Amino acid sequence: MCVFPDSPGGNAAIKSEKKTEGNSFFSWLLVLALLGAWLSVGVMWFDLVDYNSALGGVYDADGDGDFDVEDAKVLLVILSYCKSNAVVNYFTAKKKKPKLLNKFDKTIKSEINAAEKLRKKGKIEESLHAFEALVQKFPQSPRCRYGKAQAEDDLAEKMRSNEMLLKAVNSYREVADLPDVPPDLIKATLKRRADRQQFLGRTRGSLATLEKLVQIFPEDVSLKNDLGVAHLLLGDNKSAKRIYEEVLARAPHDGFAKVHYGFILKSENKIAESIPYLREGLETGEPGTDDGRFYFHLGDALQRTGDKSAYDWYEAGHRRGHFASVWQRSLYNVPGLRAQPWWTAEETGYTVLVKMLERNWLTIRDEALSVLDGTSGQFLPEDENLRETGDWGQFTLWQQGRKVAASCRHVPKTCALLERYPEATSCKRGQIKFSVMQTGTHVWPHTGPTNCRLRMHLGLVIPSKGCRIRCTNQTRSWEEGKVLIFDDSFEHEVWQEAESYRLIFIVDVWHPELTQLQRQTLSPI
């Protein structure tokens, strides 16, 4: 068994030794002289290659790009462990570390290394002071300023300080603006800057940084992929689509580009076209493809085309930990909450709310009809692309825990009734709204976004037959004046095949097992 010095059980002291500058040719003569006759085969192999290109940089932790005497010592010890020229394959296969030092920075690398050592040991404040002193002393040093930015970045995380993180973002920019910055350092600097800008919610700033990166490194498709994501985060699907088309023209098997391109096609309702991109992208298993959203949308697209393999992909998403189950496919969840498709009022603990709704259903219905029958056009079409056929309108009173005052002016009694029930009005992951569905409407099988809510349906105008809702494998119908309760994070589907419209009142409530702190701190959806 070969144990390398930088692996567990190896000679850690060798790894920590400081290198000294030396002549690469002399270093190789030293290696060959010390190895002796038992490595004659290896020597013959070495004679056939450019030694620096084969091994230079492997132990070049400071990025100076040469192979010197200390590197030779490391190689000698490794070879003495393995006593086999097979170790050469390890070196040639190992990815070179990025070169972060320019010619000047190589002359002060001992000072840079001392400050960097403090940062890696977690002595962030000391490291920051050391790098600040170096920047004062060597203002044109890209590596010193990069170290300062990294220390500020680390300190921001430690302090949970956006102000400190902004300093790091500015310092990263200063690095890239300096002259004679090594390409690897420019790339590392701007990628981190874009990431931190995105973290701060400065999406347009992140986009500009990524655009600069793509201009500098036009052949790097991974940077273009990141730029596409930045456009998606801004809702600019058109620009993202153009970028992923460029990537796929150059790298037709790029899995990251495929899943994102498929996602965009599906958002354009190009269902059949999206399927091969989503499927093939997921099958690559490349970094960035193993995302619940892509399993979700591939399965949904397959369902809409009648392909039963949709559930195979849902099962795969469940195995990968993206879905709680094949049926429950919400993506924004709190783990450990009780999960079942249908609930009774008693199980929710919200019996007082349910009884109030059922007791006042006629008042609620009459106000809804006054809006529905008026000329104000308050009911807006469903806009989530959930309908296969028909018309489905909604009139919202609360959205993400916020009252829609303009709507409540039309139905003041209904809103007054709800004000006393914070489990509904404060539900930042839900809505309170009227829903009218015309005859001939079919709503595709779908799931809600979160397991943090339960959904109540109060029947207001329900035709005698033809209206039904399926949640998992159980199908039920509404009744006027009665409340149905289900967990819409489970797959559900609706048919309206009656001869007249169906009108219900939807009230979302917090999942009863969420704590008060969770209800206060969960982000809105």
N, C-alpha and C positions, 0 to 999 in steps of 0.2 A: 504494500500500500504506500502511495506517495502522499506525504503531508507537506503542504506548502507553508512557508513561514508565516503567511498572513491568514492562515486558517486556524480553527480551534486546535490546540495541541502543537502548533508550530512555534517557531522561534520568534516571539513577539519583539524581542529586543532588536533584532535585525531590522524589523519594519520601522522602528522608531529612530534608528540611527540617522543623523543628519548627513546629507550628501555634500560632497565638495566638488568643485568644478574640476574637470579633467578632460584629457584628450580621449575621444572615443576609440581611436585606433589603438592607443596605448592600452586602454581598458581591455580591448579584445585580445591583445597579445598576452596580457596578464592572465586572462581567463584560460587561454589555450595552454599557457605554460603550466598553470596550476592543475589543470584537469588531468594531465598525464595520459598514459597510453590507453587506459581503460575507456577513454572517450574518443578514441581515434575515429570511430565511425561518425560520431557527432561532429568532430573537427572537419571531416571530409564534407559533411553536409553544409557546415557553416561556410566552407570555402566557396560554395556555389551561390551564396546569397549576399545581398547588401545587408550587413549586420545591423546598421542603424535602422533601416526600414523594417527589418524583421523584428527587432526587439526594442528599438529606441522608443521611449515613452511608456513602456509597460510599468516600470517602477518610477515614473517621472511624476511624482505627486504634485510637484510645484509647477508643472507645465512648461519646463524649460526646453523640452524636446530633445535632449541629448542623452547619451548613454556613457556614464563616466565610471570612475574607479569604484565608487560605492555601489553603483548598479552591478558592477562586475562581482563584487562580494556577495550580493544578494543572489545573483545567478549561480555562483559557485556553490553556495550552501544548498540551494534548491536542487541542483544537479547531484550533490552528494547525498541528498535524501533519496532521490529517485533512481540514480545510477542508470538512467535510460534516456536516450535522446528523444523518447516519446514526449518528454516535457516540452520540447520545442513546439509541439502542436498546441499546448496550453497557451504559450506566449503569442503565437501567430493568430490564434482564434480570439484572444482577449481583446475587447474593445479598448481603443486608446482613450485616455482621459482627455477632456477638452483642454486646449492650451489657452490659459488665461493671462499669461505674462507677455508683455512686449519686451523689446530689447532692453529698455531702461529698467523696467520692473524686475528683470532678472538680476540686475546689479544690487537690488535692495530686497531680494526675496527673503533673506534671513529676518529682516524687520517685519515684513508682511507675514511670514510664517509665525512669528512670535505673537502677533496680534490675532491671527486666525486661530492659533492654538487656544487662546483664551476663550474665543467664541465657541469653539467646539467642546470645550470643557464646561460650558454653561455659565461662564463668567462674563455675561453679556455687557454689563455696564463697563467693566474694565476693558473689554475688547473694543467697545465703542469709543472710549476715551483714547485708546491706543491708535485706532484708525483715524480718529479726528486729528490727532497729533501728526500722523503720517500725511494726511491730506494737507494740513497746514505747511508741512515741510516739503512735500512733493505734490503741489497742486495739479500737475499734469499727469499724475500717475493714475491710469484707469483702474488698476487692481486695488490700489489703496482706497479709492472712492467706492469701488464695488464692495469692498470689505465693510466700509462705513455703512453703506446701504443695507447690507445683510444684517449687520448688528442692529441697526434701527428697526429692521423688519422683525428680528427676533425679539427685541425689546417691546415692540408694539404688541406682539402676541402675549408676552409675559404680563404686560400692564393692561391688556385689553383696551388699548388706546388707539382710536382712529387718528388722533392728532399726530402721534408718533408714526403711524403707518403712512400718513401723508408725507412726512419727512422722508421716509424710505422711498416712496414713489418718486419724489423729486430728486433724490440722490441717484436713483437708477437712471433717470433721464440725464442727469449731469454726466454719468459715466459714458453713455452713448454719444454725448455731444463732444467728448474730448477727442483730440487727434490721436492717430496711431493706436486705435483700440483693436486688439486681435478679434477676428471674426467670431470665434467661439465665445468670447466675452460679450460681444455685442448681442449675440443670440441669447445667451443666458440672462443678460441684463434686461433686455426688452421683453422676453417671455415672462419673467417674473414681474416686471412692471405691469404688463397687461393683466396678469392674474390678480395682482393686488388691487388694481383699479376696478376690476370686476367685483372683487370682494367688497369694495367700498360702495358699490352701486354706481360707479362712474362708467357706465357701459359704453358711452360714446367715446370717452377717453381711451378705454381699453381697445375699442375698435380702431381708433387712430394709431395706437401703438402697434397693433397687429398689422395694419396696412403698411406701416413703415418697415416692419420685419419682412413682409412679403416682397416689398420693393428691393430690399437688400439681399434677400435670399430667394429669388424667384423659382429656383428648382426644388425647394423644400416643400413637398406637398403637405406635410404635417402642419406647417404654418398656415397654409391655405385652408386646411380643414378647420383649424382654430378660428380663422377669420370668418368662415361660414357660420360657425356657432355664434360668434359675436353678432352677426347680422340677424340670426334667428332670435337671439335674446332681445333685439330691438324691434322685432316684429317685421323685419324687412326680408320676407321670404323670397322675394324676387331676386335680390342681390345674392342671397345665400344659394339659391338655385343655380344662378350663373356660375358661382365659384365652384360648386360641386360638379357641375358639368365640365368645367375646365380641369378639375382634378381627375375625373373619370376618363377624360380624353387622353390624359397623360398616363394615368395609372388605373386602367380599367378594372383591376381586381381589388382596389382599395376598399376594405370593408367599412371603415369609418365613413368614407364619402357615400358609400352605397346606402347605409341605413339612414343617413341624414337626407339623402336625395329621395329615398323612398318615403320618408316621413313628410317631406314637402309635397310630393306628388299626392299623397293621401289627403293632406290638408286642402289640396285643390280639387278634391273629390275625384281624382283619377285613380279609382280604387284598384282596378285590374292592373294598371301600369305600375302601381306602387309595390305590388306583391313580390316580384322577383328581386327588386333592389333590397327590400327589407329582409327577405329570406336569405339571399346570398350573402348580404352583409353580416347577418347574425351567424351564418354558418362559418364565416372566416374565424370567428373567435378573437378578432384583433382588439387591442385596447380601445376602449371607448364604445364598443358595440354591445357589450353585455349590460344593457340598460332596460329596465322594465317597460319604459315607454315604447321601445321598439317591439318587444314581445306583444305588448298590448295592442299596438296598431296593426301589426301583422295579423294577429288573431282576428281582430275586428274586420280587417279587409277580407280575410278568407271567409269569415261568417257571411259577409254581405254578398259574396259571390257564390254562396252555397257550398263551400268546400269544408267538409267536416274535419280536415286536418287542423282547423283552427284550434281545436281543443288539445291537439298534440303540442302546439306551440304554447298554449296556456299552461299545460302541464310542465313543459320545459321551463317556462318562466317561474312557475311555482318551485320547481326543483332548484333553480338558481337563487331562490330567496326573494324574488321580486313580488310575488303574489302570496297572500295568505293561503289561498287554495285556488283550484281551477275556477270555482264559482266566484270567489271574493277577490277581485282584481284591482281594487283601489290602490293608488300609489303613494298617498300622503297619509300615513297611518301612525297610530300610537300602538305599540305592541302590547299584547296581553288583554285587550278588551274582549268582553264576551261577544261572540260572533254567531249569529243565527239570522236567517233571512226574514222571518216573520216574528213579530213581538205582540204581546198583549199589553194593555194599559198597565196592568198590575206589575208585569215584568219590568216596565220602564221606570216605575215609581212616579210617573207623571199623571196619575189618575185624576187629580184636580183639574189639570189643563184639559184632559180628554173630556171630562164631564162638562166643563164650561163650553167647549166647542159644540158638543152634541146638544146641549141645552139651548144654545143661541144660534143654532144652524140656520133658522129662518131669517133672522136679522142679517147674518153674514151673507146668506144667499141673495136677499133683496138688494143689499148694497152692491154686490157683485153684478147683479142683473142691471142695475141702474147705470153702471159703467159700460157693461157689455152692450146695452141697447142704445147708449148715447152716441153722439157723433164725434166724440173727442178722440177716438182711435187710440185709447189707452192700452189696449191689449196689443203687445208686440209679438211678432212671429218668433218662434223658437229659432235660435241662431247657432246651435251647436252641431248642426248637421246630423241629427239623430233620427230624422224622419226618412222612411223610404217613400211614403206617399202621404197625401192629405195636408191638412192645415192644423196648426197647433199654436195657440196664442197664450201669452202670459202677462199678468199685471202684477208687478212686484211692489210689496209694501215694506219689507226689510231685506237688505242685501248685506251679507258679511257682517251682521250685527249692527248695521246702521239703518235707521229709519229713513224711508224715502218720503219726506214731508209732502211733496207735491202729490204723491199718490194717496196718502192718507187723508188729504183734504176732500177727496172724492168718496172715501169710505170711512168717515170719522168714527162711527160706532164700532166697526170691526177693529180698528186700530186701538181704540180705547179699551176694548176687551182684552187685547193681547198685551198691553203695557204692563200688566201685573205678573207676567210670566217670563222672567229673565232666562229660563232654560231655553226659550225660543228666541226672544228679542236680542239676546246677547250672543247668540250662536254665530260666531265669526266664520264658521265653515258651512253655513247654510243660508236658506232664504225663507221668507214667508210670502206667498204669492197665490193669486188665483190662476187657474189653468183651464182653458177651454179647448176642447178637441172636437173638430168637425168629423162628420161621417166619412169613412174611407181612409182614415189615418192609420198608418202602421209605424210604430217606433221600433227601430232596430234593437236587438239585444245589446245592452250596454251596461256599464257600471259607473257609479258616482266616483268622485275623486278621493274620498276619504272615509275611513271607518270611524270617524269622530262624531258622527251624527246619526240620528234616526229620522225617518221621514214619516210624517202623519198626513194622510189624505182624508179630508172630510167631504163626503158626498153632498153636492148641492143640487145639481140637476143630472139625474142618472136615468137614461132610457131603460126600459124594462128588460131588454136583452141586446146583446151584441157588443158590450163593452167588457173587457177583461184585462187583467194584468198578471203576468207570470213573473215570479221571483224564484230563481233556481228552477226546481222541477215542480213547483206548486203554483197553481193558477187560481186566482180569486176574482171576485167582482165587487164593485162598490154598491153601497146602499145610501140613499138619501138620509142625511142626519146621523150617519154613523162614521166612525173613524177607523181606518185601516192603518196599521203601523208596520213598516218594514225597514230593513237596513239596505239602503240603495248602493252600498259598496259591493253587494252581491249582484250578479247578472240579473237584469229584469227586462221585460219586453211588454209592449202595450198594443192592443188592437181596439180600434173603434169602428165597428161594423154596423152600428145602429142606424136608424133612419133620421136621427136628429142629433144635435150636439150634446157633448158631455161636459159638465162644469164641476170642478172640485176646488177645494181650498187646501193648499199645501203648506204645512208648518214643519220646518226642520227644528229639531231640538238636539242639544248636546247629548252624546252617549252618556248614559247615567253613571258609568264607572269612571268617568274623567273627574279628577280632583278639581277643586276650585282654582288652584294654582295653574293647572294645565289649561283650564278654560280661559284664564287671563293671559297666558303667555303664548299659546299656540298662534301661529300666523294665520291670517285670513285666507280663505279659498272661495 
